[in-house]
């Protein structure tokens, strides 16, 4: 039986996924700590302006609450009238696309990276996440790499989306499964 050997882990693939130079990364790190992760900064407009300065594409009416952590804004696209709740973590080693009228509730995590537990070197794997229009990602949820949440899907509190979320459905659990249809009146 083979064993994991982290001494052979090669992080070169990660370095190629960053998409920015070291200075930009360092400036973002400081900005992220001071203005985003810091729960004492409630100024959503300032956060949106800073994200745009670092290459994020944002629509109008985006609300970003305190305590949000964004890995790389230059790999982030957010549509119109979206709410990013307290403590959301967008760990976007790959592109994250968020449609219009999307709500990411408190403590949600969008996770674009994972490791291949089948290889000795525990290789890094990254896949983009797409959250389509009208989706609600509930509090304390995890959206895994490569997942698409189709139009108006709901992921309930504490659930883990390991596969795509079907349009106009409510999914729950770990892993999340469809529980019912979403009817909007």
Buried (B, 14 or more C-beta within 10 A) or exposed (E): EEEBEEEEBEEEEEEEBBBBEEEBBEBBEEBBEEBBBEEEBEEBEEBBEBBEEBBBEBBEBBBBBBBBBBBBBBBBBBBBBBBBBBBBBBBBBBBBBBBBBBBBBBBBBBBBBBEEEEBBBBBBBBBBBBBBBBBBBBBEBBBBBBBBBBBBBBBBEBBBBBEBBBBBBBBBBEEBEBEEEBEEE
